[in-house]
Amino acid sequence: MNKAGARLQIDESNDVTVVAFHGRLDLEGVDEVEEAFRAAAPGARRLVIDLNEVDYVSSSAIRMFLSKARKIRSDGGQLALCRLQPLVHNVFQATKLFQILPIVTTRDEAVEQLRRVVS
């Protein structure tokens, strides 16, 4: 593992897949987790990205999230982000990415929102 120590944890229980990221999602961190994230839950139609343990996201991380969102939406699904740290949340607000990638406060709220939106 590199010094950034980025990693992810996948929970595919029930009808919603949750991917929790840990560490800095800078260029090195994204390189470390991107392949696993791309391969995560290939048939998932409801995906929650939990960023509670992430204190930094680079443009590479944003590209990774947008790419996964496009794939899931093309399959009739939806993705939501949750538990963003203040600095990470500011990045999504400043870039207006919250208009493309829904952001909710808690993991439970994200799961419930996806269950309502995707049948």
Secondary structure, DSSP 8 states (H G I E B T S, - for coil): --TT--EEEEE--TT-EEEEEES-BSHHHHHHHHHHHHHSSTT-SEEEEEEEE---B-HHHHHHHHHHHHHHHHTT-EEEEE---HHHHHHHHHTTGGGTS-EESSHHHHHHHHHHH--
